[in-house]
Amino acid sequence: MKKRSSLSTRIVRAGVLGLGSVAAMAALTSGCLDRPVSPATPNTTNVIVDQIRQDSVNKIDMLFMIDNSISMADKQAILADAVPALVGRLVTPICVDSTTKQPVGGSANPTCANGEPEFPPIRDIHLGVVTSALGSFGGDTCSSGAEGQDDKGRLVGSVRAITQNHENLPFLKWNPDTDPVDQAGSGTLITEFTEHVIKAGESGCGYEASLEAWYRFLIDPQPPESVIKEGAFTTALRCEGEGSPCGANGTCINTFCADNVVLAQRQQFLRPDSLVAVVMLSDENDCSIRADGQSWLVTLGNAGLPKATPACETDPDSPACTSCGVGGSGCEGQAYPATEDHVNLRCWEQKRRFGVDFLYPANRYVQGLNSPSISDRTGAPTPNPLFATGGGVSRDPSLVFLAGVVGVPWQLLATPDTQAPGVPLRYLDANQVDWSKITKAGHQPPGDPHMVEQPGPRPGLPTFATPNTDPYHGHEWDIAAAGGNNGPNDLQFACIFPLPQTRDCSGATGGCDCNNAGINGKSPLCYDGANFTSIQRYAKAYPGLRQLEVLRDFNNVNAGNAIPASICPKDSQNADKTSAGYGYNPAVNAIIDRLKAKLAGACLTRPVTINEAGEPQCAIVEAVPAPPTGCGGCNPAANRSAPDEKLIKPVLDGLRRENLCGPKSVDGRPCDTANWCLCGIGLAGDSCKNDVNVSGGTIGWCYIDPEQGVGNPELVKDCSPQRQLRFVGDNTPQNGSIVFIACLGSPL
């Protein structure tokens, strides 16, 4: 059987006593030392500090960003069909052969009749949904205040009338170890999460902020309470100190009003010791408008925006490329007529058309997923909430994943053996994808013509003269004819797929594409094999270029943690919704296949010395940044106690050496017990060492090492050598803590 690799370590030496740091990450499932550790006889000769990044987890915080603009209801319904597959794969993993790791049939509950679970069942999951709607940014489109127009990056459970949520949280929480409802099975979680998906709706703003929505919820250090037009400029609502203009939901952070609701929901949802997965579902390109500059122009109704200077047409990166509205050279007529600047196209090719890019750069989101320090709205460096716990790093970037179910033909992402009809789709790993076909290189269009954004017909693709002859998107449609006297108002499609049920658009309102415009434009969505009619038979998706660019660049810095998939399913009409190839089940399988390498206990490379009773001769100390109210002591009911005084200075020295406190840390937090709360975690007893499912109420840690006669070999059967540190009990170690293992020993 293939063994899991051990964690990496780094040793720093100094003098006083034996100390090994298990992690600069909170709530480790396990950790390792790179040397034997001696019995706990007091000695004042050496200090060993091993910093170990968290390499595996047993908690998942999964955030779905769901596009809630018009035409998304059919895709949301298909995602809802995939919820049982997603939940089931996490809480009852499939059974695999212990040697080949190939499926052998059945699911673990908690063990397998044949083979073994692909990973231990996950018993602690947070599932949340945010939408793509972030409002008007000071303009007059998406400014009505109607439900779904501006969800502010808040969880759907707090901005919609949700009927299915037994814990009354804005997200869903799965924990069968503590929740009697969850102990009865995953059916309630599936029902509740399905409602959250569907309640995203399709009444949202048409400027889909697919990237900024999840960034605002998870990462933005100052998620804006509101974004307004102030004079000629867009800005997040400003404030100055205590006498700020922030509303009831705002708090002043470094001169800007931050949304208390988002901050509170983030604090509840995001654990420092979890694997974090972001899943985007959108059928259009991202339009994450900046909250600064003159971004309000993007949502300025039907008035024509200023044109770009001629230099922009050939080289948008040229210094001569700017807006005619600021006196750029070579301009003839400053503004577009309304027929050349439809509001539907405001996010398309902005730099080339307007001389200004009103959107946040894609690198903002790559850095947000990978960098412990980011810039706030003033440009000042600040800890990234996705990683930072006070002055310390609490989550390794390898535990952050980004998936995109977006506008790209599935054929460009499928493995060669699943391209044929009738074969269940399986997606390529991100490292195998030909990104040059589906993403831009600077301002150069993608290599595959289906991924080029433009209203007019794209060279090399069939037009409506030969309808529905292209397997990816049917054919190019006549957008100019569809727009009539108003000019082009749409883009060509990247892909289409058959609707599970057709819809009649005659007299229909909302997201129905085969109205008169669709028929006049000879849209492939409306072709019945002979004519273009009001019966819509297909759903559409546009090139998701910015989401794919972020996925590509994120994969370049965190290989394997980007998961691209198509919002156009290969199989959308199968009556068996549980089929491996139906709908978004292939995307779910791709996501879980990428995550599962981290969904298991990690292993130790070297043994810890134990006494005659089989107990490790070490202490676990958790260090937490002190709150404004002070530490308040260690809680005996949570198996916490004050650490040995001999350990306090080495722990603080360990924090300082790693720049988790002191002048070189991100927030400059001092390295002392006034600014760090230190508590020891007690041993958890025999259940921790021997039971797969630890008995209820057990809190603490244990050391498992069957070679020394300690613990259940089944718990470490995938480790080589077979040893592990294990933490059990809710909030153990404490959320937000930095964890150390301290072992008093003889001289080295």
ZINOR-V679901 format. One record per residue. N is the residue number from 1. D_CENTER is the distance of its C-alpha to the mean C-alpha in Angstrom with 1 decimal. Layout:
N,D_CENTER
N,D_CENTER
//
This chain:
1,32.2
2,29.6
3,28.6
4,25.3
5,25.6
6,25.9
7,24.0
8,25.3
9,27.3
10,29.0
11,32.4
12,33.9
13,37.5
14,39.5
15,42.3
16,42.7
17,41.4
18,39.0
19,35.4
20,32.3
21,28.7
22,26.4
23,23.2
24,21.8
25,18.9
26,19.2
27,20.0
28,20.5
29,21.2
30,23.7
31,25.0
32,27.9
33,30.9
34,32.6
35,36.1
36,38.3
37,38.5
38,41.9
39,43.2
40,42.9
41,46.3
42,46.1
43,46.5
44,46.0
45,45.8
46,42.3
47,38.6
48,35.9
49,32.3
50,29.7
51,26.1
52,23.7
53,19.9
54,18.1
55,17.9
56,17.1
57,16.0
58,17.0
59,14.3
60,10.8
61,8.6
62,6.6
63,5.6
64,7.3
65,8.3
66,11.8
67,14.5
68,17.4
69,20.1
70,23.3
71,23.4
72,20.1
73,21.8
74,22.7
75,19.2
76,17.9
77,20.9
78,20.1
79,16.5
80,18.4
81,20.7
82,17.9
83,16.9
84,19.8
85,18.9
86,15.3
87,16.7
88,19.8
89,18.4
90,16.5
91,19.5
92,22.3
93,21.3
94,23.7
95,26.8
96,27.5
97,30.6
98,30.7
99,32.0
100,30.5
101,27.2
102,27.8
103,27.5
104,30.7
105,30.1
106,29.1
107,26.3
108,26.5
109,27.6
110,27.4
111,29.4
112,30.4
113,34.0
114,33.7
115,31.6
116,28.8
117,25.2
118,22.7
119,20.9
120,21.9
121,20.9
122,17.9
123,19.6
124,17.0
125,13.9
126,12.2
127,11.0
128,10.4
129,10.7
130,11.0
131,13.0
132,13.7
133,16.9
134,17.6
135,21.4
136,24.3
137,23.9
138,27.6
139,28.8
140,30.3
141,28.0
142,25.4
143,27.5
144,29.2
145,27.4
146,27.1
147,24.4
148,21.1
149,22.2
150,20.3
151,17.8
152,17.0
153,13.3
154,14.6
155,13.6
156,15.7
157,17.6
158,19.2
159,20.0
160,21.5
161,24.3
162,22.7
163,25.4
164,23.6
165,22.1
166,24.5
167,23.0
168,22.9
169,19.4
170,17.1
171,14.6
172,15.7
173,16.7
174,18.1
175,20.6
176,23.9
177,25.4
178,25.9
179,25.6
180,28.6
181,27.0
182,24.3
183,27.2
184,28.7
185,26.0
186,22.6
187,24.3
188,23.6
189,19.9
190,19.9
191,22.2
192,20.3
193,16.8
194,18.7
195,20.1
196,16.9
197,15.8
198,19.3
199,19.7
200,17.2
201,20.4
202,21.5
203,23.4
204,20.8
205,21.4
206,21.9
207,20.3
208,16.7
209,14.3
210,11.3
211,9.8
212,11.5
213,10.6
214,7.0
215,8.6
216,11.4
217,10.1
218,8.2
219,10.2
220,13.4
221,16.3
222,18.4
223,16.6
224,19.7
225,21.9
226,23.2
227,23.5
228,27.2
229,29.8
230,32.1
231,35.2
232,34.1
233,30.6
234,27.1
235,25.9
236,23.7
237,26.4
238,28.2
239,30.0
240,32.5
241,32.7
242,33.7
243,35.5
244,32.4
245,32.2
246,28.8
247,29.0
248,28.6
249,24.8
250,24.8
251,25.3
252,26.6
253,24.5
254,26.2
255,27.9
256,25.1
257,24.6
258,21.2
259,20.0
260,20.9
261,19.2
262,15.7
263,16.6
264,18.0
265,15.2
266,12.7
267,15.4
268,15.8
269,12.4
270,11.0
271,13.3
272,14.1
273,14.9
274,12.0
275,9.7
276,6.0
277,4.1
278,1.9
279,5.6
280,7.9
281,11.5
282,14.1
283,17.7
284,18.3
285,17.5
286,15.4
287,17.7
288,16.0
289,19.4
290,20.2
291,21.5
292,24.6
293,27.5
294,28.9
295,25.7
296,27.5
297,29.5
298,26.7
299,27.1
300,30.9
301,32.3
302,34.6
303,36.3
304,36.2
305,34.3
306,36.1
307,36.2
308,35.2
309,37.9
310,39.3
311,37.7
312,34.2
313,35.2
314,35.9
315,33.7
316,31.0
317,30.5
318,34.2
319,35.4
320,37.6
321,34.7
322,34.4
323,35.0
324,38.5
325,37.9
326,38.4
327,41.5
328,40.1
329,42.9
330,44.0
331,42.9
332,45.0
333,44.0
334,41.1
335,39.1
336,38.1
337,40.0
338,37.9
339,38.3
340,36.5
341,33.6
342,32.2
343,29.4
344,27.4
345,27.4
346,26.6
347,23.3
348,25.0
349,26.3
350,26.6
351,28.0
352,30.6
353,31.6
354,31.5
355,31.7
356,28.7
357,24.9
358,23.7
359,20.0
360,17.7
361,17.7
362,14.9
363,15.2
364,14.0
365,10.4
366,11.2
367,12.9
368,10.3
369,8.0
370,11.4
371,14.1
372,15.5
373,17.4
374,16.8
375,19.3
376,19.8
377,21.6
378,24.9
379,23.7
380,24.2
381,22.0
382,20.1
383,17.9
384,14.1
385,13.1
386,10.0
387,12.9
388,16.1
389,18.5
390,21.5
391,22.8
392,21.0
393,18.0
394,16.5
395,13.6
396,14.1
397,11.8
398,12.5
399,10.4
400,7.0
401,5.9
402,4.9
403,7.2
404,9.5
405,12.3
406,14.4
407,18.0
408,19.5
409,22.3
410,21.4
411,24.5
412,23.0
413,20.3
414,22.4
415,24.2
416,27.9
417,29.2
418,27.2
419,28.2
420,31.4
421,31.9
422,31.5
423,29.4
424,26.0
425,23.3
426,21.4
427,18.9
428,19.5
429,17.5
430,15.9
431,18.8
432,21.2
433,20.2
434,22.7
435,20.5
436,23.8
437,24.3
438,21.1
439,20.3
440,22.6
441,24.3
442,24.7
443,26.5
444,27.8
445,26.7
446,25.0
447,27.6
448,27.3
449,29.0
450,26.8
451,23.9
452,26.3
453,25.9
454,29.3
455,31.5
456,34.4
457,34.9
458,33.3
459,35.8
460,36.1
461,34.7
462,37.0
463,37.8
464,38.9
465,42.3
466,41.0
467,38.5
468,35.7
469,36.7
470,33.4
471,31.2
472,27.9
473,28.7
474,32.2
475,33.8
476,33.7
477,34.7
478,37.1
479,34.9
480,37.8
481,39.9
482,37.2
483,37.0
484,40.8
485,42.3
486,39.0
487,37.9
488,34.7
489,31.9
490,29.3
491,27.9
492,28.5
493,26.1
494,24.0
495,24.5
496,25.9
497,26.2
498,28.8
499,28.1
500,28.6
501,31.2
502,33.0
503,33.4
504,36.5
505,35.7
506,39.3
507,39.3
508,35.6
509,33.3
510,29.6
511,27.5
512,30.5
513,30.9
514,34.4
515,36.4
516,39.2
517,36.9
518,35.2
519,38.6
520,40.3
521,37.5
522,37.9
523,34.2
524,33.3
525,31.6
526,35.2
527,37.3
528,39.1
529,40.7
530,43.6
531,42.8
532,40.1
533,40.1
534,38.4
535,36.8
536,33.2
537,32.5
538,29.3
539,25.8
540,24.4
541,21.5
542,21.8
543,20.5
544,16.8
545,17.8
546,15.5
547,12.2
548,14.0
549,15.2
550,11.9
551,11.1
552,14.6
553,14.7
554,11.6
555,13.3
556,16.5
557,15.5
558,13.4
559,15.3
560,14.0
561,10.3
562,9.9
563,10.7
564,12.7
565,14.5
566,17.0
567,17.1
568,20.8
569,21.4
570,24.4
571,25.7
572,25.4
573,28.8
574,29.1
575,30.6
576,29.0
577,25.4
578,24.8
579,25.9
580,23.7
581,23.9
582,23.6
583,21.0
584,17.4
585,18.5
586,18.4
587,14.7
588,14.1
589,16.4
590,14.8
591,11.4
592,13.5
593,15.8
594,13.3
595,12.1
596,15.7
597,17.0
598,15.3
599,16.2
600,19.8
601,22.0
602,22.8
603,26.4
604,29.1
605,31.3
606,34.3
607,36.0
608,36.3
609,40.0
610,40.9
611,44.0
612,46.6
613,44.6
614,41.6
615,39.6
616,37.7
617,39.5
618,36.5
619,34.7
620,31.0
621,30.4
622,27.2
623,27.1
624,25.4
625,25.6
626,28.4
627,27.8
628,30.3
629,32.4
630,32.9
631,32.2
632,34.4
633,35.1
634,33.8
635,33.6
636,35.9
637,34.6
638,31.2
639,33.3
640,32.9
641,35.8
642,36.8
643,36.5
644,39.7
645,40.9
646,41.2
647,37.4
648,36.4
649,37.3
650,35.8
651,32.4
652,32.6
653,33.7
654,30.8
655,28.4
656,30.5
657,30.7
658,26.9
659,26.9
660,25.0
661,27.9
662,30.9
663,31.5
664,29.0
665,26.0
666,23.4
667,25.0
668,28.5
669,28.6
670,32.0
671,32.4
672,34.5
673,34.6
674,34.7
675,31.1
676,29.8
677,30.4
678,31.3
679,31.8
680,32.7
681,31.1
682,33.9
683,34.3
684,33.2
685,36.1
686,36.9
687,34.3
688,31.4
689,33.3
690,34.4
691,32.4
692,29.3
693,28.6
694,29.8
695,32.3
696,31.1
697,31.4
698,31.4
699,29.8
700,29.9
701,29.7
702,31.8
703,32.6
704,33.0
705,35.4
706,37.6
707,39.6
708,40.9
709,41.4
710,38.4
711,36.0
712,35.1
713,34.7
714,32.4
715,29.7
716,29.8
717,31.0
718,28.2
719,28.9
720,31.5
721,33.2
722,32.7
723,31.8
724,28.9
725,28.2
726,26.7
727,25.5
728,26.0
729,25.9
730,23.5
731,22.1
732,23.9
733,23.5
734,22.9
735,19.4
736,19.5
737,22.2
738,23.1
739,25.0
740,28.3
741,30.8
742,34.3
743,37.3
744,40.8
745,42.9
746,45.9
747,46.2
748,44.4
//
